[in-house]
Amino acid sequence: MLFSYKKLKITFSILIKKIIKDDIFALSSQLAYSLLLSFFPFLIFLITIVGYSNIKVTDIMNNIKTFIPYEVYGLVHKTVTEVMNKKNGGLLSLSLILTIWSASSGFNAVIKGLNKAYNEKECRNIIVSQIVSIIFTLILVVIIMVTIFLLVFGESTGHILAKLVGLNNLFYMFWYFIRYIIIVSIMICVFSLLYIYAPCKKHRLKEVLPGGIFSAVGWILTSLCFSFYINNFSNYSRLYGSLGAVIILMLWLLISSFIIILGGEINSVI
């Protein structure tokens, strides 16, 4: 027990020194800026794809509201409404390709940040790096759609499974919690895949799992806490007016960026 505590203390000390050495606060700021530029292209891409599925845009917006402050929700809702009102077939042609390309630029910044965390230099050419970014963008869209499906249709799915298997209402109660466990597990898998394939050097699953768990759980908790704080205690809208929503969005992306890079730093130290 003493050895474990001593080892944990040493590991934590090394992590703090590495955070300062790699200056991940500056890296997080750079990543947040890139994510801000790619946020709305990604949102347009997601909404366009959702338009060709059975998932309603209103369901997406209702679930987004849980994790982001009201001001940011208003900004996102306005953008989504404009996209849906002006939706046309052109978005699935050249403009959609350009949207994917713009949305994937955020992952290029993630790659740079994780390479820095692992003390590696990018060994892939620009085309390969861009392909990796686009693949992760597409994966993220699929994951978001699956997550929303579980949140929106999870209740009815539980009833259907209960009837097919012949189980009682106790199964439905378990299913209510299981679907949230599935969502968290999916997020852990996504972050783990990010830490495996995004850096120049490929890593094994057991090497990246601690950072994947930390990033998934940490992102959910900090997003909920940040949203609660902004909605109840902050006065950004009074101070900055209409720019308050953009500033809050930037802060949220900064926190998310810090957690993503910190997860890579944790894997590197371990």
C-alpha positions as CSV (number, residue, x, y, z in Angstrom):
1,M,0.0,0.0,0.0
2,L,2.8,2.4,0.9
3,F,4.6,1.5,-2.3
4,S,1.5,2.2,-4.4
5,Y,1.0,5.6,-2.7
6,K,4.7,6.4,-3.2
7,K,4.5,5.4,-6.9
8,L,1.3,7.4,-7.4
9,K,2.9,10.4,-5.8
10,I,6.0,10.1,-8.1
11,T,3.8,9.7,-11.2
12,F,1.7,12.7,-10.3
13,S,4.9,14.8,-9.7
14,I,6.3,13.7,-13.1
15,L,2.9,14.6,-14.7
16,I,2.9,18.1,-13.3
17,K,6.5,18.7,-14.5
18,K,5.6,17.5,-18.0
19,I,2.5,19.7,-18.1
20,I,4.7,22.7,-17.4
21,K,7.5,21.6,-19.7
22,D,5.1,20.9,-22.7
23,D,3.2,24.1,-21.9
24,I,-0.2,22.4,-22.6
25,F,-2.0,25.5,-21.6
26,A,-0.7,27.2,-24.7
27,L,-1.3,24.1,-26.7
28,S,-4.9,24.0,-25.5
29,S,-5.4,27.6,-26.6
30,Q,-4.1,26.8,-30.1
31,L,-6.3,23.7,-30.2
32,A,-9.3,25.6,-29.0
33,Y,-8.8,28.2,-31.7
34,S,-8.7,25.5,-34.4
35,L,-11.7,23.8,-32.9
36,L,-13.6,27.1,-32.9
37,L,-12.9,27.5,-36.6
38,S,-14.0,24.0,-37.4
39,F,-17.0,23.9,-35.0
40,F,-19.6,25.3,-37.2
41,P,-18.5,23.6,-40.4
42,F,-18.7,20.3,-38.4
43,L,-22.1,21.3,-37.1
44,I,-23.3,22.0,-40.7
45,F,-21.9,18.7,-41.8
46,L,-23.6,16.8,-38.9
47,I,-27.0,18.5,-39.5
48,T,-26.8,17.8,-43.2
49,I,-26.2,14.1,-42.6
50,V,-28.9,13.9,-39.9
51,G,-31.4,15.3,-42.5
52,Y,-31.1,12.0,-44.4
53,S,-31.8,9.9,-41.3
54,N,-34.8,9.2,-39.0
55,I,-33.3,11.4,-36.2
56,K,-34.9,14.8,-35.8
57,V,-32.8,17.9,-35.5
58,T,-34.9,19.0,-32.5
59,D,-33.8,15.8,-30.7
60,I,-30.2,16.7,-31.3
61,M,-30.7,20.2,-30.0
62,N,-32.5,19.0,-26.9
63,N,-29.6,16.8,-26.0
64,I,-27.0,19.4,-26.8
65,K,-28.7,21.7,-24.3
66,T,-27.7,19.5,-21.5
67,F,-24.0,20.0,-22.0
68,I,-23.6,23.5,-23.1
69,P,-24.6,26.9,-21.6
70,Y,-27.8,28.7,-22.7
71,E,-25.9,31.4,-24.6
72,V,-24.0,28.9,-26.7
73,Y,-27.1,26.9,-27.2
74,G,-28.8,30.0,-28.7
75,L,-25.9,30.6,-31.0
76,V,-25.8,26.9,-32.2
77,H,-29.6,26.8,-32.5
78,K,-29.6,29.9,-34.7
79,T,-26.9,28.4,-37.0
80,V,-28.8,25.1,-37.2
81,T,-32.0,26.9,-38.1
82,E,-30.4,28.9,-40.9
83,V,-28.8,25.7,-42.3
84,M,-32.1,23.8,-42.2
85,N,-34.1,26.7,-43.8
86,K,-31.6,27.0,-46.6
87,K,-30.9,23.2,-47.1
88,N,-30.5,22.2,-50.6
89,G,-28.9,19.4,-52.6
90,G,-25.7,21.4,-53.2
91,L,-24.6,20.7,-49.6
92,L,-24.1,17.1,-50.7
93,S,-21.8,17.9,-53.5
94,L,-18.6,20.1,-53.6
95,S,-19.8,22.3,-50.7
96,L,-20.1,19.2,-48.4
97,I,-16.6,18.1,-49.3
98,L,-15.3,21.5,-48.4
99,T,-17.3,21.4,-45.1
100,I,-15.7,18.0,-44.2
101,W,-12.3,19.4,-45.0
102,S,-12.9,22.5,-42.8
103,A,-14.4,20.4,-40.0
104,S,-11.4,18.0,-40.0
105,S,-8.9,20.9,-39.4
106,G,-9.7,20.7,-35.7
107,F,-8.3,17.1,-35.6
108,N,-5.1,18.3,-37.2
109,A,-4.6,20.5,-34.2
110,V,-5.4,17.4,-31.9
111,I,-2.7,15.4,-33.8
112,K,-0.1,18.2,-33.2
113,G,-1.0,18.4,-29.5
114,L,-0.8,14.6,-28.9
115,N,2.5,14.4,-30.8
116,K,3.8,17.0,-28.4
117,A,2.5,15.1,-25.4
118,Y,4.3,11.9,-26.6
119,N,7.5,13.9,-27.5
120,E,7.1,12.8,-31.1
121,K,7.6,14.6,-34.4
122,E,5.0,14.2,-37.1
123,C,6.4,11.5,-39.5
124,R,3.4,11.4,-41.9
125,N,3.0,13.6,-44.9
126,I,0.2,16.3,-45.0
127,I,-2.1,14.1,-47.1
128,V,-2.0,11.2,-44.7
129,S,-2.5,13.5,-41.7
130,Q,-5.5,15.0,-43.4
131,I,-7.0,11.6,-44.2
132,V,-6.7,10.6,-40.6
133,S,-8.4,13.8,-39.6
134,I,-11.3,13.3,-42.0
135,I,-11.7,9.7,-40.8
136,F,-12.0,10.8,-37.2
137,T,-14.4,13.5,-38.2
138,L,-16.7,10.9,-39.9
139,I,-16.3,8.6,-36.9
140,L,-17.3,11.4,-34.6
141,V,-20.5,12.1,-36.7
142,V,-21.4,8.4,-36.5
143,I,-20.8,8.3,-32.7
144,I,-22.9,11.4,-32.1
145,M,-25.8,10.0,-34.1
146,V,-25.6,6.6,-32.2
147,T,-25.4,8.5,-28.9
148,I,-28.5,10.6,-29.8
149,F,-30.3,7.5,-30.9
150,L,-29.7,5.9,-27.5
151,L,-30.8,9.0,-25.7
152,V,-33.9,9.7,-27.8
153,F,-35.0,6.1,-28.7
154,G,-33.5,4.3,-25.7
155,E,-36.8,4.3,-23.8
156,S,-38.8,2.7,-26.6
157,T,-35.9,0.3,-27.4
158,G,-35.9,-0.9,-23.8
159,H,-39.7,-1.7,-24.0
160,I,-39.1,-3.6,-27.3
161,L,-36.2,-5.7,-25.9
162,A,-38.2,-6.4,-22.7
163,K,-41.1,-7.8,-24.8
164,L,-38.9,-9.8,-27.2
165,V,-36.9,-11.4,-24.4
166,G,-39.9,-11.7,-22.1
167,L,-38.5,-9.9,-19.2
168,N,-40.4,-7.8,-16.6
169,N,-40.2,-4.1,-15.8
170,L,-37.0,-4.7,-13.7
171,F,-35.1,-5.1,-17.0
172,Y,-36.5,-1.7,-18.2
173,M,-35.1,-0.1,-15.0
174,F,-31.7,-1.6,-15.6
175,W,-31.8,-0.5,-19.3
176,Y,-32.4,3.1,-18.2
177,F,-28.9,3.1,-16.6
178,I,-27.3,0.7,-19.1
179,R,-27.8,3.0,-22.0
180,Y,-25.9,5.8,-20.2
181,I,-23.1,3.3,-19.4
182,I,-23.1,2.4,-23.1
183,I,-22.7,6.1,-24.1
184,V,-19.8,6.6,-21.6
185,S,-18.2,3.4,-22.9
186,I,-18.5,4.7,-26.5
187,M,-16.8,7.9,-25.5
188,I,-14.0,6.0,-23.8
189,C,-13.5,4.0,-27.0
190,V,-13.5,7.2,-29.2
191,F,-10.8,8.9,-27.0
192,S,-8.8,5.7,-26.8
193,L,-8.9,5.3,-30.6
194,L,-7.8,9.0,-30.8
195,Y,-4.8,8.3,-28.6
196,I,-3.9,5.2,-30.6
197,Y,-4.1,6.5,-34.1
198,A,-3.8,10.3,-34.0
199,P,-0.2,10.5,-32.9
200,C,2.6,9.7,-35.4
201,K,3.5,6.5,-33.4
202,K,0.8,3.9,-33.0
203,H,0.1,2.9,-29.4
204,R,-1.5,-0.2,-27.8
205,L,-4.9,-0.1,-26.2
206,K,-3.7,-0.8,-22.7
207,E,-1.3,2.1,-23.0
208,V,-4.0,4.6,-23.9
209,L,-6.9,3.3,-21.9
210,P,-6.1,5.4,-18.7
211,G,-6.1,8.6,-20.7
212,G,-9.3,7.5,-22.6
213,I,-11.2,6.9,-19.4
214,F,-9.9,10.2,-17.9
215,S,-10.9,12.2,-21.0
216,A,-14.3,10.7,-21.4
217,V,-15.4,11.1,-17.7
218,G,-13.5,14.4,-17.3
219,W,-15.1,15.9,-20.3
220,I,-18.6,15.0,-19.2
221,L,-18.1,16.2,-15.7
222,T,-16.4,19.5,-16.6
223,S,-19.0,20.2,-19.4
224,L,-21.8,19.8,-16.9
225,C,-20.1,21.8,-14.2
226,F,-19.1,24.6,-16.7
227,S,-22.6,24.7,-18.1
228,F,-24.1,24.9,-14.6
229,Y,-21.7,27.7,-13.6
230,I,-22.3,29.8,-16.7
231,N,-26.1,29.4,-16.5
232,N,-26.4,30.3,-12.8
233,F,-23.4,32.5,-11.8
234,S,-21.8,34.1,-14.8
235,N,-22.6,37.5,-16.4
236,Y,-20.8,37.2,-19.7
237,S,-23.8,38.3,-21.7
238,R,-24.1,41.5,-19.6
239,L,-20.4,42.3,-20.0
240,Y,-19.9,41.4,-23.6
241,G,-23.4,41.5,-25.1
242,S,-23.9,39.4,-28.2
243,L,-20.2,38.4,-28.1
244,G,-20.8,36.6,-24.8
245,A,-22.0,33.4,-26.6
246,V,-18.8,33.3,-28.7
247,I,-16.6,33.9,-25.6
248,I,-18.4,31.2,-23.6
249,L,-18.1,28.8,-26.6
250,M,-14.3,29.5,-26.8
251,L,-13.9,28.9,-23.0
252,W,-15.8,25.6,-23.3
253,L,-13.6,24.5,-26.3
254,L,-10.5,25.6,-24.3
255,I,-11.5,23.3,-21.4
256,S,-12.3,20.5,-23.8
257,S,-8.9,20.9,-25.5
258,F,-7.1,20.9,-22.2
259,I,-8.7,17.6,-21.2
260,I,-7.9,16.0,-24.5
261,I,-4.2,16.9,-24.4
262,L,-4.0,16.1,-20.6
263,G,-5.3,12.6,-21.4
264,G,-2.4,12.2,-23.8
265,E,0.0,13.5,-21.2
266,I,-1.3,11.0,-18.7
267,N,-0.8,8.1,-21.1
268,S,2.7,9.4,-21.9
269,V,3.7,9.5,-18.2
270,I,2.2,6.1,-17.4
